């Protein structure tokens, strides 16, 4: 009973206020209200357009940065394929690129392709920093060119973007067949391709 009366009072109060608003609106000068409404719509539209513009600009900058990062990573990966495996069978070139990318994904090695390729570690026997990939220890190298470079770039793209089946899944190490590094005995051999042996 009490709830019913409260609802009736509330309904009456709401109806009364709505009637007063309608009365004020009917006798009021509507031009300032219309002007304020139009101005509000213009400001809101401008704010939405501006927000969209900045969102597009930010997205474009992120895309450019990503493209630059991809280009830099692809260059490092292609150089690694070129200097480590040019002249090797196509499968061997893919395997070298896979080792590089597996290291990036491992969480054990650096988190970018270029950092993995140019990583150096202290060698207690030689008493100097040694490159993870031997070619990175040379002070100067000729710029990669010709068909071998084009091939290395294609291999790098295929492995970087994962567009072809894996050759040595999970491989993190390899060495040339004419050397026997100490670490090889502790690792699981996955494949011998061309003049390289690959390990997990």
Secondary structure, 3 states (H helix, E strand, C coil): CHHHHHHHHHHHHHHHHHHHHHHHHHHCCCHHHHHHHHHHHHHHHHHHHHHHHHHHHHHHHHHHHHHHHHHHHHHHHHHHHHHHHCCCCHHHHHHHHHHHHHHHHHCCCCCCHHHHHCCEEEECCCCEEEECCHHHHCCCCCCCCHHHHHHHHHHHHHHHCCCCCCCCCCCCEEEECCCCCHHHHHCCEEEEECCEEEEC
